[in-house]
Amino acid sequence: MKLLRTLIIFMMIMSMAVPASLASVMVRIKDVSHVKGIRDNQLVGYGVVVGLPGTGDNSRSTQITSQRMLQNLGTVIDQANYIQKGSTAAVIVTATVPPFAKNGDKIDVVVSTMADAKSLEGGVLVQTQLRAPNGEVVAVAQGPVSVGGVNASANGTSKRTTITTTGRVPNGGIVERDILTQIGDDTTLTLTLNKADYTLIARIAQTISKNIAEAKAIDGSSVEIQIPAKFQNDRIAFLSIIENLEIAPANEKAKVVVNERTGTVVIGNQVKLMPAAVAHGNITVSISTNNMVSQPEPFSMGSTVGFSNSTVDIQKTPGSLVEIPRNSTLNDLVKALNAIGVTPVDLIAILQALKECGSLQAEIEII
């Protein structure tokens, strides 16, 4: 209940503060958009972590992989089962290469077990090739694995402070070739919003056209910009000017975001309500059972019998009826719900019911 009151007070403050401040708040174009085609690249590879203190996997495939790895290093091992189980673990290695990465740049990699390894704590990733979706080797990774926790067990009792079957190798990856990224085409480049919005994309096009170059919104998330002749060979400077231009943010779509697992409810400022009435009340049913034994008299022919006595108690709290007038705002909504003392679970149910009956003029998103 304390959490709900804090949430309601926060929403009431926001409902009063946001409208007055929107006119003066400005955001940079770089904070709400990106250049089309400029993106990260995902890499993946299969490798082996060695040096584990008995916490590795017992997979036959891991032994075969270790045998072939040693053979490539010039060591002769006749059979894979000569390699002790538990000291190595087969892993999948993943990484993300940023745009414009150059040969020799270092990146972080994530290492995750594939078989029944218990922990990667203390292990070292052996050099692993990281490939792009087209199969080309883009980077290699190697180094000690950091799991950031401990997993210990003894005599059937175990304790774990974090997930130890996944870890990171900070700066463990080395990019092997330049990532070539093209900025636009011959005469234009395209900016794409991080989140589609017709109002915002129109404002971006107007601001760019007014300050530096001709621009036109081509859909709800993209604006096409004509590159002036003087910037044809200096597109970085051109983009630097564009991304630092400021625009007024657009009002977000009316939305209510609900997280039923944690009981968190966030109500947007643009949420409106049509006339409605909300009734709220609870019925609590408590059932308690007492186990008893019936003991016969001495020297009688009876036998000892166990039985249970159950007590059922029903408590009904008074219901509340709150009327919500037409075009009620966020402030009116939270005041009404606070008046009937709802819990987070009740609040979620009420909002869903208001949506179903057509009173809540907003989208409900459950995360």
Backbone torsions as a table, in degrees:
resi	resn	phi	psi	omega
1	MET	NA	-37.4	178.4
2	LYS	-62.6	-40.1	178.1
3	LEU	-62.6	-42.3	-179.5
4	LEU	-63.2	-43.3	179.5
5	ARG	-61.6	-41.5	177.7
6	THR	-61.7	-42.5	179.2
7	LEU	-63.0	-42.7	-178.6
8	ILE	-66.1	-41.8	178.4
9	ILE	-62.7	-42.0	178.8
10	PHE	-61.3	-43.7	-179.2
11	MET	-67.2	-34.6	178.5
12	MET	-66.9	-40.0	177.6
13	ILE	-64.5	-43.8	-179.8
14	MET	-64.6	-37.0	-178.5
15	SER	-66.3	-27.7	179.2
16	MET	-88.8	-28.1	-173.5
17	ALA	-90.5	-34.8	-172.2
18	VAL	-63.2	-48.0	-177.1
19	PRO	-58.6	-36.5	-178.0
20	ALA	-72.8	-26.0	-173.6
21	SER	-97.2	-17.9	-176.1
22	LEU	-59.3	-33.9	-176.8
23	ALA	-65.9	-29.0	-175.6
24	SER	-98.9	-13.8	-178.3
25	VAL	-80.2	132.2	177.1
26	MET	-127.2	145.6	177.9
27	VAL	-124.0	152.1	177.3
28	ARG	-80.3	149.7	178.7
29	ILE	-60.6	-35.2	-178.8
30	LYS	-64.3	-21.7	-177.8
31	ASP	-85.2	-13.1	-176.6
32	VAL	-122.9	0.4	-176.4
33	SER	-148.6	174.0	175.8
34	HIS	-149.1	161.9	180.0
35	VAL	-78.8	130.2	180.0
36	LYS	-60.7	131.8	179.1
37	GLY	94.8	-15.7	177.6
38	ILE	-90.9	105.4	-173.4
39	ARG	-147.3	166.3	174.5
40	ASP	-76.8	164.1	177.7
41	ASN	-126.7	128.1	-177.9
42	GLN	-91.8	139.4	179.8
43	LEU	-125.5	153.8	178.4
44	VAL	-147.3	150.3	178.7
45	GLY	-155.2	163.0	178.0
46	TYR	-112.1	128.3	-177.0
47	GLY	-145.2	-173.4	-178.6
48	VAL	-130.9	134.5	172.5
49	VAL	-102.0	127.8	-177.7
50	VAL	-115.0	171.3	176.5
51	GLY	81.9	20.0	-178.5
52	LEU	-84.1	139.2	-177.9
53	PRO	-83.0	61.5	179.0
54	GLY	81.2	6.4	-178.2
55	THR	-101.7	7.9	178.5
56	GLY	-76.1	-172.3	-177.0
57	ASP	-94.6	167.7	-179.3
58	ASN	-109.7	23.2	-175.7
59	SER	-74.5	138.2	176.5
60	ARG	-65.1	-37.1	-179.4
61	SER	-64.4	-31.9	178.0
62	THR	-67.7	-39.4	177.0
63	GLN	-63.1	-42.0	179.8
64	ILE	-65.6	-41.0	178.1
65	THR	-62.3	-42.8	178.8
66	SER	-63.8	-38.7	178.8
67	GLN	-62.3	-46.6	-179.0
68	ARG	-67.0	-34.5	178.2
69	MET	-63.8	-43.6	179.3
70	LEU	-67.9	-35.0	177.1
71	GLN	-64.7	-37.8	176.8
72	ASN	-65.7	-25.3	177.9
73	LEU	-88.5	3.1	176.2
74	GLY	95.2	6.8	179.0
75	THR	-96.4	134.2	-178.0
76	VAL	-96.6	118.4	174.7
77	ILE	-128.3	118.2	-173.7
78	ASP	-68.3	-43.5	-176.1
79	GLN	-129.3	145.6	-177.8
80	ALA	-67.1	-29.6	-177.0
81	ASN	-73.7	-1.2	173.1
82	TYR	-72.5	-18.3	179.9
83	ILE	-85.7	125.7	-175.5
84	GLN	-65.9	133.3	177.2
85	LYS	-73.5	152.9	176.1
86	GLY	93.4	-16.3	-178.8
87	SER	-93.1	-11.2	179.3
88	THR	-131.4	164.0	178.2
89	ALA	-147.3	134.3	174.6
90	ALA	-77.5	135.5	-175.6
91	VAL	-137.1	155.6	168.8
92	ILE	-102.6	129.8	-178.1
93	VAL	-110.3	126.1	-179.9
94	THR	-124.3	152.3	179.9
95	ALA	-157.8	161.9	176.7
96	THR	-125.9	124.6	179.3
97	VAL	-98.7	125.7	-179.7
98	PRO	-73.0	161.8	176.6
99	PRO	-63.7	152.6	179.0
100	PHE	67.2	17.3	177.7
101	ALA	-65.0	144.8	-176.9
102	LYS	-117.3	159.6	178.6
103	ASN	-55.8	123.9	-179.8
104	GLY	101.2	-11.8	177.1
105	ASP	-64.9	146.3	179.7
106	LYS	-103.8	142.0	-179.9
107	ILE	-134.2	157.8	174.7
108	ASP	-81.0	148.0	176.0
109	VAL	-127.2	152.2	178.3
110	VAL	-111.0	132.9	-176.5
111	VAL	-117.0	128.1	-177.8
112	SER	-133.3	136.6	-178.3
113	THR	-70.2	153.5	178.9
114	MET	-109.3	-30.2	-175.6
115	ALA	-109.7	-138.2	-172.6
116	ASP	-100.2	27.6	177.4
117	ALA	-62.2	140.4	-178.1
118	LYS	-87.2	-32.5	-177.4
119	SER	-161.8	147.4	174.3
120	LEU	-101.8	8.8	-177.8
121	GLU	-61.1	127.3	178.6
122	GLY	84.6	-0.1	-177.3
123	GLY	-87.3	164.7	179.2
124	VAL	-126.3	129.1	176.8
125	LEU	-78.1	125.9	176.3
126	VAL	-80.4	149.5	-174.5
127	GLN	-45.3	124.5	-175.2
128	THR	-128.5	134.7	176.8
129	GLN	-81.0	133.8	178.0
130	LEU	-109.7	125.2	-172.9
131	ARG	-113.3	150.8	172.3
132	ALA	-82.3	169.4	179.4
133	PRO	-57.3	-25.1	178.8
134	ASN	-83.6	4.0	177.6
135	GLY	89.4	-3.6	-178.1
136	GLU	-78.5	136.3	177.5
137	VAL	-76.1	119.0	-177.0
138	VAL	-105.5	-30.7	-177.4
139	ALA	-152.3	164.6	172.3
140	VAL	-125.3	152.4	-176.7
141	ALA	-134.6	145.1	179.1
142	GLN	-166.6	149.9	174.2
143	GLY	141.5	172.5	179.7
144	PRO	-67.6	139.6	-176.8
145	VAL	-90.8	129.4	176.5
146	SER	-104.8	119.4	-178.5
147	VAL	-103.1	-15.9	175.8
148	GLY	67.8	24.2	179.4
149	GLY	-168.5	-174.3	-177.3
150	VAL	-134.7	140.3	174.2
151	ASN	-131.1	108.9	-176.4
152	ALA	-126.9	148.1	179.0
153	SER	-148.1	151.2	177.7
154	ALA	-163.5	132.0	176.5
155	ASN	53.3	41.3	177.0
156	GLY	83.7	-3.6	179.2
157	THR	-108.6	132.9	-178.3
158	SER	-133.1	155.9	177.2
159	LYS	-143.9	133.6	-177.4
160	ARG	-132.3	131.2	179.5
161	THR	-94.5	-17.4	177.7
162	THR	-166.1	176.6	176.6
163	ILE	-73.4	118.9	-176.1
164	THR	-107.6	4.7	177.1
165	THR	-92.5	1.4	173.8
166	THR	-132.5	135.4	-179.9
167	GLY	-146.2	-179.6	-179.8
168	ARG	-126.1	152.1	170.5
169	VAL	-118.3	94.9	-178.0
170	PRO	-61.1	129.5	-178.6
171	ASN	53.9	28.6	-177.1
172	GLY	-84.7	-12.6	179.6
173	GLY	-103.0	142.8	178.0
174	ILE	-121.9	123.6	179.4
175	VAL	-71.4	131.4	-174.9
176	GLU	-96.9	-14.3	179.2
177	ARG	-150.4	158.4	179.4
178	ASP	-68.4	143.4	174.2
179	ILE	-94.8	107.4	-177.5
180	LEU	-82.1	123.7	-178.1
181	THR	-128.7	124.8	-179.7
182	GLN	-93.1	131.7	179.9
183	ILE	-99.1	100.0	179.1
184	GLY	71.5	-171.1	177.1
185	ASP	-108.4	-152.4	-173.8
186	ASP	-64.8	-40.9	-173.0
187	THR	-124.2	-10.3	-176.0
188	THR	-136.2	163.8	167.4
189	LEU	-139.8	158.6	-174.3
190	THR	-121.8	129.8	172.2
191	LEU	-96.9	137.9	179.7
192	THR	-122.7	131.3	178.6
193	LEU	-68.4	145.9	173.8
194	ASN	-66.7	-26.3	178.0
195	LYS	-144.2	122.0	-174.1
196	ALA	-58.9	135.3	177.8
197	ASP	-160.3	118.7	-176.4
198	TYR	-62.9	-42.6	-177.9
199	THR	-64.7	-45.0	-176.4
200	LEU	-67.8	-40.7	-178.7
201	ILE	-68.2	-33.3	176.9
202	ALA	-66.6	-39.5	179.0
203	ARG	-66.8	-37.9	178.4
204	ILE	-63.5	-45.7	179.8
205	ALA	-61.3	-42.3	180.0
206	GLN	-65.5	-41.9	-178.1
207	THR	-66.5	-43.3	179.7
208	ILE	-66.0	-43.1	179.6
209	SER	-62.2	-35.5	-177.9
210	LYS	-74.7	-31.2	-170.1
211	ASN	-105.3	-31.9	-170.8
212	ILE	-143.2	-42.2	-174.0
213	ALA	-156.4	163.1	178.3
214	GLU	-69.5	131.4	-178.8
215	ALA	-140.5	148.4	-178.9
216	LYS	-143.3	130.2	175.5
217	ALA	-73.5	125.7	-177.0
218	ILE	-104.0	-16.7	171.6
219	ASP	-162.6	-167.1	-174.7
220	GLY	-72.4	-6.6	-178.1
221	SER	-135.5	-0.6	-174.3
222	SER	-131.2	144.4	174.3
223	VAL	-131.1	130.7	-179.7
224	GLU	-95.5	129.4	-174.9
225	ILE	-117.2	129.4	175.4
226	GLN	-80.7	128.3	-178.4
227	ILE	-84.5	119.0	178.5
228	PRO	-61.2	156.0	-177.3
229	ALA	-59.1	-37.2	-176.9
230	LYS	-70.8	-14.5	179.5
231	PHE	-109.0	8.2	-178.5
232	GLN	-59.3	-36.9	179.9
233	ASN	-104.8	13.8	179.7
234	ASP	-143.7	60.2	-174.9
235	ARG	-71.0	-25.7	179.0
236	ILE	-64.8	-44.7	177.6
237	ALA	-64.1	-37.8	178.5
238	PHE	-62.1	-46.6	179.2
239	LEU	-67.1	-34.1	178.3
240	SER	-61.1	-40.0	178.3
241	ILE	-67.8	-44.4	-176.8
242	ILE	-64.2	-47.3	-173.7
243	GLU	-68.6	-16.7	178.4
244	ASN	-97.3	0.6	172.7
245	LEU	-68.5	144.5	-177.4
246	GLU	-107.6	144.0	178.2
247	ILE	-134.7	160.7	176.0
248	ALA	-82.0	129.7	-179.5
249	PRO	-67.9	151.7	177.5
250	ALA	-89.0	150.5	175.3
251	ASN	-65.4	134.1	-180.0
252	GLU	-70.2	156.5	175.1
253	LYS	-62.6	141.1	179.7
254	ALA	-59.8	121.1	-174.6
255	LYS	-151.3	145.9	172.2
256	VAL	-119.5	121.9	-179.1
257	VAL	-104.6	127.3	-174.6
258	VAL	-124.0	130.9	171.5
259	ASN	-116.3	99.7	-174.6
260	GLU	-70.3	-24.1	-179.5
261	ARG	-68.0	-38.0	-177.8
262	THR	-105.9	-7.1	-178.6
263	GLY	76.1	21.1	-178.5
264	THR	-89.7	133.5	177.8
265	VAL	-131.7	124.4	176.9
266	VAL	-119.7	123.0	-176.7
267	ILE	-110.4	123.3	-179.6
268	GLY	-68.1	158.1	-175.6
269	ASN	-69.1	-25.2	-175.3
270	GLN	-86.5	4.3	-177.9
271	VAL	-68.0	130.1	177.7
272	LYS	-123.6	157.3	-179.9
273	LEU	-127.1	140.7	169.1
274	MET	-87.6	166.9	-177.8
275	PRO	-54.2	136.2	-179.4
276	ALA	-162.7	163.4	174.3
277	ALA	-129.6	134.5	-177.5
278	VAL	-114.8	121.0	175.0
279	ALA	-103.9	138.4	-175.8
280	HIS	-140.6	130.8	177.8
281	GLY	-166.8	159.2	-176.4
282	ASN	-129.9	144.0	171.5
283	ILE	-119.9	124.5	-179.2
284	THR	-111.3	123.9	179.1
285	VAL	-111.4	121.4	179.5
286	SER	-116.6	129.1	179.3
287	ILE	-122.9	122.8	178.3
288	SER	-121.2	144.9	-176.4
289	THR	-126.5	131.4	175.8
290	ASN	-112.9	119.8	177.7
291	ASN	-86.8	127.2	-177.4
292	MET	-130.4	166.8	-179.2
293	VAL	-127.7	131.8	176.2
294	SER	-97.5	116.3	-176.4
295	GLN	-104.0	123.6	179.7
296	PRO	-70.5	165.1	177.4
297	GLU	-66.9	153.1	178.4
298	PRO	-58.7	142.5	177.5
299	PHE	60.5	17.8	176.3
300	SER	-91.6	170.5	-178.7
301	MET	-87.8	2.1	-177.4
302	GLY	-76.5	171.7	179.4
303	SER	-130.7	157.1	179.7
304	THR	-71.9	129.8	-176.8
305	VAL	-130.2	132.6	175.0
306	GLY	-95.1	144.2	178.2
307	PHE	-149.1	167.0	-177.7
308	SER	-124.4	140.4	173.4
309	ASN	-111.6	122.2	-178.6
310	SER	-109.9	140.0	178.5
311	THR	-120.6	128.6	179.6
312	VAL	-111.9	125.8	-178.6
313	ASP	-124.8	125.1	179.8
314	ILE	-114.7	124.0	177.9
315	GLN	-118.0	126.9	-179.0
316	LYS	-118.8	118.4	178.6
317	THR	-84.2	150.5	-179.4
318	PRO	-61.2	137.0	178.0
319	GLY	-78.2	158.4	179.7
320	SER	-125.3	142.0	177.7
321	LEU	-124.1	118.4	-178.2
322	VAL	-119.8	129.7	179.7
323	GLU	-94.3	135.2	179.4
324	ILE	-112.9	116.3	-177.6
325	PRO	-74.4	172.1	-179.7
326	ARG	-62.7	143.0	176.5
327	ASN	57.2	34.0	176.1
328	SER	-64.4	145.4	-178.3
329	THR	-96.2	-179.3	176.3
330	LEU	-57.7	-42.9	-179.7
331	ASN	-61.1	-43.1	178.7
332	ASP	-64.7	-39.3	-178.6
333	LEU	-63.9	-50.0	-177.4
334	VAL	-67.8	-32.5	175.9
335	LYS	-64.3	-42.3	-179.1
336	ALA	-65.8	-44.1	-180.0
337	LEU	-69.4	-33.6	177.7
338	ASN	-68.9	-30.9	-177.9
339	ALA	-65.7	-30.9	179.9
340	ILE	-97.1	6.1	172.3
341	GLY	62.0	50.3	-177.5
342	VAL	-78.2	152.4	171.6
343	THR	-92.1	168.8	178.3
344	PRO	-56.7	-39.5	179.3
345	VAL	-64.4	-43.0	178.4
346	ASP	-64.2	-40.0	-179.1
347	LEU	-60.8	-41.9	178.5
348	ILE	-62.4	-44.2	-179.8
349	ALA	-64.4	-40.3	-179.3
350	ILE	-65.4	-44.3	-179.8
351	LEU	-62.9	-41.1	178.7
352	GLN	-65.7	-37.6	178.2
353	ALA	-67.7	-40.3	177.2
354	LEU	-62.7	-36.2	177.8
355	LYS	-66.7	-42.6	-177.9
356	GLU	-65.4	-36.0	-177.9
357	CYS	-84.4	-2.0	176.4
358	GLY	88.4	7.9	-179.2
359	SER	-83.0	-40.7	-177.2
360	LEU	-79.9	111.1	-178.5
361	GLN	-93.2	69.5	-179.1
362	ALA	-164.2	161.6	175.7
363	GLU	-88.6	135.8	176.1
364	ILE	-101.8	121.3	179.3
365	GLU	-113.3	121.1	-179.5
366	ILE	-101.1	123.3	-178.2
367	ILE	-113.6	NA	NA
